[in-house]
Amino acid sequence: MLLKTALMVDLRWRTKRPDGRDTLKIGIICPYSLTLPGGVQDQVLGLGRALRNRGIDARVLGPCDGAPPDAAVTPLGNSIPTSANGSIAPIAPDGPAQLRTVRALREERFDLLHLHEPLSPGPTHTALVMHPAPILATFHAAGESAAYKYMQPIVRSLSSRIDGACAVSEQARLMARGAHMKSDIVVDIVFNGVEVARFANAQRSPTEGPTILFLGRHEPRKGLRTLLEARSELPSNVHLWIAGVGPETEELRSHFGDDGRTHWLGRITEAEKLRRMRAASVFCAPALGGESFGIVLLEAMAASTPVVASNIDGYRAVVRDGKDAILVPPGEAGALAQALRTALFDDVERNRVIASGQERCHELSMANLAGLYVDKYQAMLANVTT
C-alpha cells in the first residue's frame, strides 16, 4: 500500500500539467506583513527558501509594507496593525488585499496551499473560502485568541475547510483545538526550523566587553523589566543590547536610564539582527509566558551564542534545560542574574551549552522541517488522486 501511494505521488509530480510544468507548486500564505519582523514571517520565508532548494516551486503570498523581501513573494497590500494575543499583529483584512489574494490563487493554480495561522483574518480566510486546492494549515500561536472567541461561528466554519493540520507546539495544538476544528482532523506536532547557515556565517557586530542581547517587543509578557532588574546585579563591564520597541519602551528607559552600558537599539534590520546575534556573549529571553515556540532561541544557538531563558512551556519545546540553554523561573530577577553570570563567565558551562545548542539547532534545521512538510504534501496529494 505504501509503495502504491509513493508511486501515485511520484507520477503526479512527474506528469506534465496542462500548463506544461512538471514540478509540485506550493502556495505558502502568511497573514502577517512579510516586510516586518516576526516569528511566523521568518518561518514562512525560510520554508519557502528551503522548499525551493529541494526543487519545489514554492511561492509565498502575504501583506508587504514596502518592497517584497525576495523575488518569490507575491505582495497582497499593506498591513493594518491590530491587537492580538497581547501583542500587535500586522494583518491585512481589508477588501483590496482579499481581491489580490483571489487573483493570485486563480492565476497561480497551486497544487497545494500551506496556510500559516490559517484562522487569522485576511488572506488565509480568503484562501479557506476559495479552497482551490488541498489545504495544509500550520498553527503557531499559543494562549487565547480574541478572534477565535468573538468570531467563533466564522472560525468554526472556516476550520472545517482545512484538509490537514499541524501545530508548532503542544500549546499551539491546544489553541488550534479550541478553534473547534473538525474532530476527524489530526493536528500533528511539528517544529519551527532555523536556517543554520544564515546565523553561523553572519558577520559580527563590534562589542566593548561581555554583552547580553535582548530581542523582542517591549511589552510585559516579554519580560524585559526582569532583565533590566537583573542587569543591576551584574558586573559593571557587562553591556546590554536591547533591540525592539513597544508600549513599555519609554517607561523602562525613564526608570532604568542609560548608563552607557545599556544600549537601546530600537527596531533593527534582519541583517543587524544576524550580526548582533552572532556577536553577543549571551542571548537572553526572559519572557513571562505566552510563547508558543521559541524560534529566537534556535537562532541564537545557530549563531553559537549561549542562551539564558525563562522556564516556560514554549521554550521547553525548543531547548532542554541544562543542556541547550540555562532556564530560570520567569519573573525572578535574582535567578536570572545568576544564570547570566554563569553563561558569561563560567567557560566550562558556557562551552558545554554552546556545543549542545549547536547539536540541537541542526536537529531542528529548516532543511529538516522542509523535508517533513514535503512528506505531508505527498500524503495529502496522494489522497486527492485516490
One Martini backbone bead per residue (centre of mass of N, CA, C, O) as a GRO file, in nm:
protein
  386
    1MET     BB    1   0.059   0.062  -0.021
    2LEU     BB    2   0.300   0.254   0.006
    3LEU     BB    3   0.401   0.211  -0.283
    4LYS     BB    4   0.149   0.309  -0.427
    5THR     BB    5   0.152   0.595  -0.311
    6ALA     BB    6   0.433   0.679  -0.411
    7LEU     BB    7   0.372   0.637  -0.716
    8MET     BB    8   0.140   0.838  -0.738
    9VAL     BB    9   0.301   1.087  -0.653
   10ASP     BB   10   0.526   1.065  -0.863
   11LEU     BB   11   0.337   1.088  -1.109
   12ARG     BB   12   0.227   1.368  -1.044
   13TRP     BB   13   0.505   1.514  -1.059
   14ARG     BB   14   0.599   1.396  -1.363
   15THR     BB   15   0.351   1.510  -1.486
   16LYS     BB   16   0.225   1.704  -1.704
   17ARG     BB   17   0.072   1.985  -1.715
   18PRO     BB   18  -0.128   2.196  -1.887
   19ASP     BB   19   0.111   2.427  -1.841
   20GLY     BB   20   0.394   2.234  -1.847
   21ARG     BB   21   0.449   2.149  -1.565
   22ASP     BB   22   0.662   1.915  -1.335
   23THR     BB   23   0.614   2.060  -1.058
   24LEU     BB   24   0.558   2.135  -0.754
   25LYS     BB   25   0.298   2.369  -0.634
   26ILE     BB   26   0.337   2.606  -0.369
   27GLY     BB   27   0.128   2.787  -0.139
   28ILE     BB   28   0.234   3.036   0.091
   29ILE     BB   29   0.045   3.171   0.363
   30CYS     BB   30   0.052   3.497   0.516
   31PRO     BB   31  -0.104   3.729   0.742
   32TYR     BB   32   0.171   3.875   0.770
   33SER     BB   33   0.401   4.098   0.734
   34LEU     BB   34   0.700   4.041   0.540
   35THR     BB   35   0.849   4.334   0.628
   36LEU     BB   36   0.816   4.237   0.920
   37PRO     BB   37   0.894   4.135   1.214
   38GLY     BB   38   0.869   3.769   1.268
   39GLY     BB   39   0.822   3.439   1.327
   40VAL     BB   40   0.629   3.359   1.099
   41GLN     BB   41   0.770   3.502   0.869
   42ASP     BB   42   1.038   3.350   0.892
   43GLN     BB   43   0.919   3.070   0.839
   44VAL     BB   44   0.797   3.118   0.560
   45LEU     BB   45   1.053   3.215   0.411
   46GLY     BB   46   1.237   2.976   0.486
   47LEU     BB   47   1.062   2.751   0.365
   48GLY     BB   48   1.066   2.850   0.077
   49ARG     BB   49   1.372   2.816   0.039
   50ALA     BB   50   1.391   2.512   0.112
   51LEU     BB   51   1.202   2.411  -0.112
   52ARG     BB   52   1.361   2.525  -0.352
   53ASN     BB   53   1.618   2.355  -0.286
   54ARG     BB   54   1.427   2.090  -0.366
   55GLY     BB   55   1.262   2.183  -0.642
   56ILE     BB   56   1.026   2.355  -0.544
   57ASP     BB   57   0.743   2.548  -0.623
   58ALA     BB   58   0.763   2.822  -0.405
   59ARG     BB   59   0.512   3.052  -0.290
   60VAL     BB   60   0.471   3.369  -0.133
   61LEU     BB   61   0.192   3.503   0.053
   62GLY     BB   62   0.151   3.857   0.148
   63PRO     BB   63   0.192   4.113   0.317
   64CYS     BB   64   0.344   4.447   0.222
   65ASP     BB   65   0.556   4.714   0.355
   66GLY     BB   66   0.673   4.716   0.063
   67ALA     BB   67   0.910   4.552  -0.058
   68PRO     BB   68   0.971   4.252  -0.126
   69PRO     BB   69   1.206   4.028   0.017
   70ASP     BB   70   1.151   3.852  -0.250
   71ALA     BB   71   1.087   3.705  -0.566
   72ALA     BB   72   0.885   3.475  -0.417
   73VAL     BB   73   0.684   3.720  -0.364
   74THR     BB   74   0.337   3.801  -0.310
   75PRO     BB   75   0.184   4.090  -0.282
   76LEU     BB   76  -0.126   4.209  -0.081
   77GLY     BB   77  -0.040   4.456   0.076
   78ASN     BB   78  -0.105   4.631   0.340
   79SER     BB   79  -0.104   4.669   0.676
   80ILE     BB   80  -0.285   4.632   1.002
   81PRO     BB   81  -0.258   4.714   1.310
   82THR     BB   82  -0.332   4.450   1.558
   83SER     BB   83  -0.466   4.331   1.828
   84ALA     BB   84  -0.290   4.025   1.960
   85ASN     BB   85  -0.204   3.826   2.209
   86GLY     BB   86  -0.056   4.086   2.349
   87SER     BB   87  -0.016   4.217   2.064
   88ILE     BB   88   0.097   4.303   1.727
   89ALA     BB   89  -0.076   4.255   1.420
   90PRO     BB   90   0.014   4.257   1.065
   91ILE     BB   91  -0.268   4.276   0.897
   92ALA     BB   92  -0.506   4.199   0.595
   93PRO     BB   93  -0.861   4.252   0.592
   94ASP     BB   94  -0.900   4.395   0.340
   95GLY     BB   95  -1.034   4.402   0.030
   96PRO     BB   96  -0.785   4.435  -0.162
   97ALA     BB   97  -0.632   4.188  -0.046
   98GLN     BB   98  -0.847   3.978  -0.132
   99LEU     BB   99  -0.837   4.031  -0.435
  100ARG     BB  100  -0.539   3.954  -0.468
  101THR     BB  101  -0.574   3.668  -0.370
  102VAL     BB  102  -0.771   3.568  -0.580
  103ARG     BB  103  -0.594   3.624  -0.825
  104ALA     BB  104  -0.348   3.452  -0.745
  105LEU     BB  105  -0.497   3.176  -0.719
  106ARG     BB  106  -0.597   3.171  -1.016
  107GLU     BB  107  -0.315   3.204  -1.162
  108GLU     BB  108  -0.123   2.981  -1.016
  109ARG     BB  109  -0.226   2.695  -0.961
  110PHE     BB  110  -0.207   2.527  -0.710
  111ASP     BB  111  -0.165   2.213  -0.559
  112LEU     BB  112  -0.098   2.358  -0.273
  113LEU     BB  113  -0.187   2.486   0.049
  114HIS     BB  114   0.000   2.683   0.299
  115LEU     BB  115  -0.120   2.775   0.610
  116HIS     BB  116  -0.053   3.039   0.832
  117GLU     BB  117  -0.255   3.113   1.049
  118PRO     BB  118  -0.557   3.042   0.919
  119LEU     BB  119  -0.757   3.224   1.135
  120SER     BB  120  -0.657   3.481   1.035
  121PRO     BB  121  -0.731   3.765   0.919
  122GLY     BB  122  -0.753   3.739   0.560
  123PRO     BB  123  -0.595   3.552   0.325
  124THR     BB  124  -0.661   3.282   0.472
  125HIS     BB  125  -0.963   3.309   0.459
  126THR     BB  126  -0.986   3.327   0.150
  127ALA     BB  127  -0.859   3.050   0.092
  128LEU     BB  128  -1.076   2.886   0.242
  129VAL     BB  129  -1.317   2.976   0.072
  130MET     BB  130  -1.204   2.882  -0.205
  131HIS     BB  131  -1.050   2.612  -0.221
  132PRO     BB  132  -0.838   2.531  -0.488
  133ALA     BB  133  -0.690   2.337  -0.279
  134PRO     BB  134  -0.527   2.173  -0.079
  135ILE     BB  135  -0.509   2.214   0.290
  136LEU     BB  136  -0.247   2.327   0.494
  137ALA     BB  137  -0.211   2.378   0.847
  138THR     BB  138  -0.036   2.619   1.062
  139PHE     BB  139   0.010   2.651   1.407
  140HIS     BB  140   0.158   2.901   1.641
  141ALA     BB  141  -0.019   2.993   1.858
  142ALA     BB  142  -0.070   3.085   2.203
  143GLY     BB  143  -0.347   3.074   2.406
  144GLU     BB  144  -0.543   3.348   2.341
  145SER     BB  145  -0.824   3.441   2.115
  146ALA     BB  146  -1.034   3.680   2.009
  147ALA     BB  147  -1.112   3.569   1.733
  148TYR     BB  148  -1.210   3.292   1.832
  149LYS     BB  149  -1.421   3.401   2.037
  150TYR     BB  150  -1.587   3.634   1.852
  151MET     BB  151  -1.565   3.431   1.570
  152GLN     BB  152  -1.673   3.137   1.600
  153PRO     BB  153  -1.857   3.071   1.354
  154ILE     BB  154  -1.641   3.137   1.141
  155VAL     BB  155  -1.415   2.959   1.242
  156ARG     BB  156  -1.569   2.690   1.226
  157SER     BB  157  -1.622   2.701   0.922
  158LEU     BB  158  -1.325   2.730   0.822
  159SER     BB  159  -1.198   2.477   0.965
  160SER     BB  160  -1.362   2.270   0.778
  161ARG     BB  161  -1.146   2.341   0.522
  162ILE     BB  162  -0.935   2.167   0.647
  163ASP     BB  163  -0.719   1.888   0.556
  164GLY     BB  164  -0.459   1.975   0.730
  165ALA     BB  165  -0.265   1.964   1.049
  166CYS     BB  166  -0.052   2.187   1.242
  167ALA     BB  167   0.183   2.230   1.522
  168VAL     BB  168   0.460   2.379   1.704
  169SER     BB  169   0.294   2.290   1.965
  170GLU     BB  170   0.102   2.201   2.225
  171GLN     BB  171  -0.013   2.487   2.269
  172ALA     BB  172  -0.103   2.526   1.973
  173ARG     BB  173  -0.291   2.282   1.963
  174LEU     BB  174  -0.491   2.375   2.178
  175MET     BB  175  -0.577   2.628   2.021
  176ALA     BB  176  -0.679   2.481   1.770
  177ARG     BB  177  -0.894   2.313   1.919
  178GLY     BB  178  -1.045   2.580   2.019
  179ALA     BB  179  -1.152   2.628   1.706
  180HIS     BB  180  -1.336   2.392   1.619
  181MET     BB  181  -1.246   2.156   1.475
  182LYS     BB  182  -1.250   1.887   1.320
  183SER     BB  183  -1.244   1.579   1.474
  184ASP     BB  184  -1.087   1.420   1.221
  185ILE     BB  185  -0.846   1.609   1.269
  186VAL     BB  186  -0.508   1.592   1.279
  187VAL     BB  187  -0.271   1.747   1.501
  188ASP     BB  188   0.045   1.793   1.429
  189ILE     BB  189   0.366   1.794   1.549
  190VAL     BB  190   0.598   2.043   1.497
  191PHE     BB  191   0.861   2.251   1.396
  192ASN     BB  192   1.071   2.502   1.409
  193GLY     BB  193   1.297   2.647   1.188
  194VAL     BB  194   1.650   2.683   1.104
  195GLU     BB  195   1.892   2.879   0.933
  196VAL     BB  196   2.195   2.806   1.010
  197ALA     BB  197   2.393   2.953   0.809
  198ARG     BB  198   2.298   3.248   0.853
  199PHE     BB  199   2.418   3.252   1.152
  200ALA     BB  200   2.701   3.116   1.135
  201ASN     BB  201   2.798   3.336   0.887
  202ALA     BB  202   2.786   3.588   1.033
  203GLN     BB  203   2.861   3.884   1.111
  204ARG     BB  204   3.014   4.091   1.354
  205SER     BB  205   2.961   4.295   1.594
  206PRO     BB  206   3.085   4.521   1.785
  207THR     BB  207   3.248   4.516   2.107
  208GLU     BB  208   3.311   4.620   2.473
  209GLY     BB  209   3.224   4.337   2.591
  210PRO     BB  210   3.024   4.184   2.770
  211THR     BB  211   2.714   4.064   2.600
  212ILE     BB  212   2.367   4.126   2.598
  213LEU     BB  213   2.075   3.998   2.427
  214PHE     BB  214   1.771   4.163   2.333
  215LEU     BB  215   1.467   4.036   2.156
  216GLY     BB  216   1.177   4.245   2.138
  217ARG     BB  217   0.890   4.333   2.256
  218HIS     BB  218   0.784   4.604   2.471
  219GLU     BB  219   0.630   4.389   2.687
  220PRO     BB  220   0.541   4.220   2.957
  221ARG     BB  221   0.572   3.913   2.845
  222LYS     BB  222   0.893   3.951   2.771
  223GLY     BB  223   1.063   4.053   3.041
  224LEU     BB  224   1.250   4.313   3.043
  225ARG     BB  225   1.234   4.409   3.337
  226THR     BB  226   1.383   4.167   3.459
  227LEU     BB  227   1.650   4.217   3.312
  228LEU     BB  228   1.703   4.504   3.426
  229GLU     BB  229   1.715   4.409   3.718
  230ALA     BB  230   1.952   4.206   3.674
  231ARG     BB  231   2.169   4.406   3.569
  232SER     BB  232   2.240   4.529   3.860
  233GLU     BB  233   2.396   4.233   3.939
  234LEU     BB  234   2.617   4.299   3.743
  235PRO     BB  235   2.888   4.375   3.616
  236SER     BB  236   3.014   4.680   3.486
  237ASN     BB  237   3.122   4.536   3.200
  238VAL     BB  238   2.830   4.484   3.119
  239HIS     BB  239   2.639   4.461   2.833
  240LEU     BB  240   2.320   4.592   2.682
  241TRP     BB  241   2.112   4.479   2.427
  242ILE     BB  242   1.813   4.655   2.297
  243ALA     BB  243   1.573   4.527   2.094
  244GLY     BB  244   1.319   4.721   2.006
  245VAL     BB  245   0.969   4.789   2.069
  246GLY     BB  246   0.707   4.955   2.279
  247PRO     BB  247   0.491   5.037   2.539
  248GLU     BB  248   0.757   5.026   2.753
  249THR     BB  249   1.001   5.191   2.664
  250GLU     BB  250   0.988   5.472   2.805
  251GLU     BB  251   0.952   5.374   3.098
  252LEU     BB  252   1.213   5.202   3.111
  253ARG     BB  253   1.412   5.425   3.039
  254SER     BB  254   1.335   5.613   3.274
  255HIS     BB  255   1.387   5.411   3.512
  256PHE     BB  256   1.686   5.283   3.413
  257GLY     BB  257   1.823   5.415   3.197
  258ASP     BB  258   2.160   5.538   3.071
  259ASP     BB  259   2.501   5.420   3.142
  260GLY     BB  260   2.651   5.310   2.861
  261ARG     BB  261   2.560   4.981   2.890
  262THR     BB  262   2.275   5.058   2.780
  263HIS     BB  263   2.134   4.965   2.458
  264TRP     BB  264   1.905   5.133   2.255
  265LEU     BB  265   1.817   5.019   1.927
  266GLY     BB  266   1.556   4.942   1.837
  267ARG     BB  267   1.492   4.890   1.535
  268ILE     BB  268   1.599   4.613   1.338
  269THR     BB  269   1.744   4.448   1.109
  270GLU     BB  270   1.814   4.144   0.990
  271ALA     BB  271   2.118   4.195   0.959
  272GLU     BB  272   2.163   4.302   1.248
  273LYS     BB  273   2.061   4.060   1.397
  274LEU     BB  274   2.281   3.867   1.302
  275ARG     BB  275   2.523   4.029   1.416
  276ARG     BB  276   2.431   4.038   1.715
  277MET     BB  277   2.393   3.736   1.764
  278ARG     BB  278   2.695   3.662   1.697
  279ALA     BB  279   2.832   3.870   1.917
  280ALA     BB  280   2.709   3.779   2.158
  281SER     BB  281   2.752   3.626   2.470
  282VAL     BB  282   2.433   3.650   2.524
  283PHE     BB  283   2.105   3.519   2.516
  284CYS     BB  284   1.793   3.678   2.623
  285ALA     BB  285   1.470   3.515   2.740
  286PRO     BB  286   1.233   3.660   2.982
  287ALA     BB  287   0.967   3.542   2.953
  288LEU     BB  288   0.639   3.489   3.113
  289GLY     BB  289   0.474   3.407   2.846
  290GLY     BB  290   0.299   3.319   2.545
  291GLU     BB  291   0.487   3.102   2.414
  292SER     BB  292   0.504   2.862   2.165
  293PHE     BB  293   0.798   2.909   2.007
  294GLY     BB  294   1.155   2.953   2.041
  295ILE     BB  295   1.314   3.051   1.769
  296VAL     BB  296   1.528   3.251   1.886
  297LEU     BB  297   1.692   3.029   2.025
  298LEU     BB  298   1.786   2.884   1.770
  299GLU     BB  299   1.936   3.124   1.649
  300ALA     BB  300   2.145   3.148   1.871
  301MET     BB  301   2.261   2.862   1.845
  302ALA     BB  302   2.350   2.899   1.545
  303ALA     BB  303   2.548   3.148   1.653
  304SER     BB  304   2.697   3.044   1.918
  305THR     BB  305   2.489   3.136   2.151
  306PRO     BB  306   2.412   3.151   2.458
  307VAL     BB  307   2.124   3.054   2.661
  308VAL     BB  308   1.887   3.258   2.846
  309ALA     BB  309   1.579   3.146   3.001
  310SER     BB  310   1.266   3.079   3.048
  311ASN     BB  311   1.058   2.839   3.224
  312ILE     BB  312   0.864   2.760   2.958
  313ASP     BB  313   0.680   2.590   2.741
  314GLY     BB  314   0.780   2.715   2.469
  315TYR     BB  315   1.090   2.662   2.540
  316ARG     BB  316   1.074   2.350   2.600
  317ALA     BB  317   1.024   2.286   2.289
  318VAL     BB  318   1.341   2.352   2.226
  319VAL     BB  319   1.481   2.317   2.508
  320ARG     BB  320   1.714   2.171   2.735
  321ASP     BB  321   1.765   2.177   3.047
  322GLY     BB  322   2.117   2.193   3.086
  323LYS     BB  323   2.196   2.188   2.771
  324ASP     BB  324   2.096   2.427   2.554
  325ALA     BB  325   2.019   2.579   2.829
  326ILE     BB  326   1.934   2.833   3.069
  327LEU     BB  327   1.680   2.796   3.307
  328VAL     BB  328   1.431   3.014   3.455
  329PRO     BB  329   1.226   3.163   3.646
  330PRO     BB  330   0.982   3.364   3.590
  331GLY     BB  331   1.048   3.694   3.720
  332GLU     BB  332   1.348   3.626   3.841
  333ALA     BB  333   1.615   3.826   3.879
  334GLY     BB  334   1.820   3.665   4.047
  335ALA     BB  335   1.824   3.405   3.871
  336LEU     BB  336   1.901   3.550   3.612
  337ALA     BB  337   2.173   3.668   3.703
  338GLN     BB  338   2.310   3.396   3.764
  339ALA     BB  339   2.285   3.277   3.479
  340LEU     BB  340   2.444   3.500   3.337
  341ARG     BB  341   2.709   3.462   3.483
  342THR     BB  342   2.757   3.176   3.384
  343ALA     BB  343   2.746   3.236   3.071
  344LEU     BB  344   2.983   3.453   3.083
  345PHE     BB  345   3.219   3.308   3.306
  346ASP     BB  346   3.169   2.995   3.259
  347ASP     BB  347   3.343   2.817   3.038
  348VAL     BB  348   3.244   2.529   3.066
  349GLU     BB  349   2.938   2.583   3.053
  350ARG     BB  350   2.933   2.750   2.800
  351ASN     BB  351   3.054   2.536   2.601
  352ARG     BB  352   2.841   2.320   2.652
  353VAL     BB  353   2.591   2.481   2.558
  354ILE     BB  354   2.688   2.540   2.272
  355ALA     BB  355   2.722   2.247   2.173
  356SER     BB  356   2.428   2.157   2.227
  357GLY     BB  357   2.294   2.379   2.052
  358GLN     BB  358   2.412   2.290   1.784
  359GLU     BB  359   2.278   2.015   1.777
  360ARG     BB  360   1.983   2.115   1.800
  361CYS     BB  361   1.967   2.305   1.544
  362HIS     BB  362   2.016   2.071   1.341
  363GLU     BB  363   1.761   1.913   1.406
  364LEU     BB  364   1.593   2.211   1.364
  365SER     BB  365   1.604   2.254   1.070
  366MET     BB  366   1.477   2.375   0.778
  367ALA     BB  367   1.545   2.130   0.607
  368ASN     BB  368   1.395   1.923   0.787
  369LEU     BB  369   1.120   2.061   0.774
  370ALA     BB  370   1.079   2.043   0.469
  371GLY     BB  371   1.078   1.734   0.461
  372LEU     BB  372   0.828   1.698   0.636
  373TYR     BB  373   0.633   1.857   0.451
  374VAL     BB  374   0.666   1.691   0.196
  375ASP     BB  375   0.536   1.440   0.313
  376LYS     BB  376   0.260   1.577   0.355
  377TYR     BB  377   0.204   1.657   0.067
  378GLN     BB  378   0.209   1.375  -0.054
  379ALA     BB  379  -0.020   1.253   0.115
  380MET     BB  380  -0.242   1.453   0.027
  381LEU     BB  381  -0.218   1.401  -0.286
  382ALA     BB  382  -0.277   1.100  -0.275
  383ASN     BB  383  -0.571   1.136  -0.173
  384VAL     BB  384  -0.670   1.289  -0.427
  385THR     BB  385  -0.597   1.044  -0.641
  386THR     BB  386  -0.800   0.818  -0.498
   0.00000   0.00000   0.00000
